[in-house]
Amino acid sequence: SNLSANCWSRLHPVNMFNSYNMKFHHSKALTSPYPGSHIERSQVPEDKVGWLTEWKDYNPVEYTAKSVLAGPSWADPQINDEGFSPKFNERDGEVERKSLNGLYVVENGRPRNPAGRTGLSGRGLLGRWGPNHAADPVVTRWKRDGSGNKVAHPVTGKNILQFVAIKRRDCGEWAIPGGMVDPGEKITATLKREFEEEALNSLQKSPEEKAKLEKQLHKLFSQEHFVVYRGYVDDPRNTDNAWMETEAVNYHDETGETMDNLPLEAGDDAGVVKWVDISEKLELYASHSYFIKLVTEKRGAHWSEDPGSECFK
């Protein structure tokens, strides 16, 4: 999960009117210095972000991190390396190079960020040219009292929903436990694996313990689920040629019986893991707040004491 979307991702709420046909917007992808470096992006005025706006003098800084250039298994070679001929906009062997938002432009052999200019070319910290796919599992249950009855909010009268949240070691933010899709891996497998690794510490379990977890989780992850969001994510690691995309999916334990028997234990990138009551007061990174808000709407759960409020942190 070293490239997890969790910590740095942000979606702009104004343009999130339709997650399947969204109007792109990025602001995090324009910030400097670039994460983990002293690299300053070229300044991109707001009216020049879109590629359709002509800008002959645009000359972005070129940067790809040494950790990516070292050639780890999760990274592509450099675009001009001999023998590297990626099939953009399609499945390329085990690597998914299709975007969740449709076709993207390839110019001079390089894919072009569909949300516009970022002031930085190359890949930065991202392994893949073009889309880098992540998955975010939102696991929820109803808050219950000591007698097992659902707890309603005293003001709205709506039942309170809880979700499994992790506090990430790398940035100290509360987030959905998620991470990157491995080559050849189905999104459904990524969602389950990341939840096991980060919220149940499966990497440190014995084969017997892991098998028991798998059996318990199978019921939850094989049931009907709700795709909360899929597509481009505004992220400070994004560049003109590489960007983050995610699929957030809600798995709901209606009775609470499945998750009650699973001991939450922080693992992998997580420092702490716990059930968190959902409301607009949640201090989450903005994209995750938005995902969580959509889940409460779908489930008819409590979100805001002000029924007219569309604001969230």
ABEGO torsion letter per residue (X at the ends): XAABAAAABBBBAAAAABAABBBBBBAAAABOBBBGBABBBBBBBAAAABAABBBAABBBBBBBBAAAAAGBAABBBBAABBGBBBBBGBBBEABBABBAAEBBBBBGGBBBBAAEBAGBBEAEABABBEBBBBBBBBBBBBBBBAAGBBBBBAAAGBBBBBBBBBBBAAAGBBBBBBBBBBBGBBAAAAAAAAAAAAAAGAAABBAAAAAAAAAAAAAAAABBBBBABBEBBBBAABBAABBBBBBBBBBBBAAGAAAAABBBBBBEABABBBBBBBBAABBBBAAAAAAAAAAAAAAGBBABABAABABBX
